[in-house]
Amino acid sequence: MAVVRDLRVLLRLRDFRRLLALRLLSQGADGVYQVALATYVVFSPENQASASAIASAMAVLLLPYSVVGPFAGVLLDRWRRRQVFLYGNLLRTLLASATAVLMISHAPTWLFYASALCVTAVNRFILAGLSAAMPRVVDAERLVMANSISPTAGTLAAILGGVLAFAVRLIGSGSDAVVVLVGAAIYLCAALASLRIPAELLGPDPELVLPGLRTALTGTAKGLVAGVRHLAARPPAARALAAMTLMRFCYGALTVMVLMLCRYAWSSTENHGLALLGVAVAISGAGFFAAAVVTPWAAGRLGPARWIGVCAGAAAVLEPALGLPFAPLPMMAAAFVLGLTTQSAKISTDTVVQSSVNDGFRGRIFSVYDVLFNVAFVGAAAVAALMLPPDGESVLLVVTVAFIYAAVAAAMTRFDVQ
């Protein structure tokens, strides 16, 4: 299998192996933590979650990244990225443990969200830093291959972390607080794994590393303006980011719909709904793995932009065909299709951005990328809250998402970004 062969080639690179291990542990912990939050907010017996409640929770957790994200990018272009991984994961270990305490003590809702926000805010630094550091451990010829393997492996690790969280919650009869503590332990392992990477290896270049926090923050505004100008001067990267943002919007809207279907339309008990959601997550993960297999070949033949267009076109056709019955089996098939197409588009977008953006700007560009992801997801949740009935079955939402996918496909197939 080509993906296995590619992985063997990359695993011969010691520094890539270490960065990959760090990504797997970090994103695996994210999966555990995020599922714990979802089950606490949506599936707890005392909560009667609605689409608007889910949208509100997403807004509280994700919208502040529109402020945090740009600062993260500028700082990532000045701080040693290895140190960000070390101290960021140590901080998340402490904050996740605090979240568990708040769950047990039934603390006020705003305090719980504040703790969760801090954990996921640090995540912005970690994920943007991992993407920005990739060209430092892999040569240009293997960059597409690495972008197929590493982010996809990280996403699969997050999915496996989510499966682990479901298992602890269901099979082990663990509480959400216990699940969060499992995530905290994995965050600690990620911090320890970062110590295997030399502090200077992941960049940025020494002349770009400023000595103090005040100096870095003072230059934030100028750095952001320079980063936006740098992106604007590179239309291929800007187009790919725009397409990926719209596809993320679609994915977010459908995620809220599936949450509501699992909670109400397809099950009468909390555990049954959790089990169905776990199956959907696992099947979507299989789609992410399939993306890692097919994208290097497809993007190489068509070009990354045209491959993004093909993925959006496939989603435009298959999403309504499988989603409109609002039945579990077709929707699980849709989960696979959307996992495949969304991750394929992301791999291609990562490659375009990394290839088009200079190293000194990668941190801030990937942070802007991350901000667009979160704003799109929250916007999708808000739109879904307006469209979805209590049981989650909305023909209008499914058709709207299909139309957006079709528009992305029509736009991106006009370009051939190499």
C-alpha positions, 0 to 999 in steps of 0.5 A: 500500500502506498501510504505504508510505503510513504510512512516507512520513508518518512519514519527513517527521518529521526526528527520527523518521527519525534515531531509525529510522536508529539503530534499523536500524543497531543491530538490524542489528548485533544480527542479525549478532552473534546469528547468529554466536553461534548458528552458533559454538555450534550449527553448529561442526563441533567442537560436537555441540549438543543441546537441553540445550546450546542451553538452557544457552547461552540461560540463560547469555546471557539469565537475568542480564537479570533483574538487569540489566533493572530497573537499566537501566529506572531508569537510562533514566528518569534518563540522557539516552537519546541518550547511552545510544545513543551510549556503548552502541553504542561499548561494544558495538563494543569488546566484539564485537571482543573476542568475535572475538578469543576465538573465534580464540584458542579461549579458555575457554567461560566467557570467551566467554560472559562477553564475549557476555553483556556485548554483549547486556546493553548491548542491554537499554539500547538496545532499552528506550531506543528504545521509551521515546523513541518518544513524544518524536519522534511525536505521539499520533495517529501513535503506533500507526503508528510502533509498526507501522513502527519496531520491525518495521523494526528486527526486519527489520533484525535479520533482514537482519543475520542473512542477511548473517551467513549469507552471510559464513559460507557464501558468503564462507567466512568464520569466525564471528570475521569475522562478529562483526567485521562486527557490530562495524563496524555497531555503530560506525555506530550510535554515529555515527548517534546523534550526529545526534540532539540530546542533550536531545530523547529525554528524559527531562524535565530534572527527571528527569535525575539528575546522577550514577551513585551518585544514580541507583543509590541510588534504584533500589529505590524507582524499581522499586517505583514502576514496578511500582505504576504498571504495576499501576494500569494493567490494560490494560498489565499484561494485554498484557505477560502475553499477550506473555510467554506468546507469547514462551515459545511462540516460544522453544520452537519456535525451539529445535525448529527449530534442532534440526531444521535441525541433525539431522533435515533435513540431514546437513552443517553448511552445509545445516543453516545454509542451512535455518535461514537460509531459516527466518529470512528467511521469518519476517522476511516474516511480521514485515513482513506484521504491519506491514502488517495491524496498524494496520488490524486493531488499529484495528478490533478494539482492540489486546487483541482483535487480540492474541487473534486472533493467538494464536488463529490460531497455536493453530490453524495451528502444530500443523497445519503443525508436526506433519508435521515437514517443511521446507516446512510448517515454513517456512509455520509460520515465516511464521505465527509471525512474523506473529502474534508481531510483530502482538502485539508492536506492539499490546503496545508501543502499549498500554504506551506509551499507558498509562504516563507518560513518567517510567516508560516506561524502567523499564516497557520494561526489565521488559518486556524481562526478561519476554521473556528469562525466557520465552525461557530458560524455553521453551528449558529446557522444550524441552530436556526434551521434545525428542528428539535429532532435534528432533521432539516432538509433545508440544511442538507440542501444548503450545505450541498449548494456550498460544496457545489460552489466551492467545486466550481470555483476551485476546478478553475485553478491548477495550483502546483 
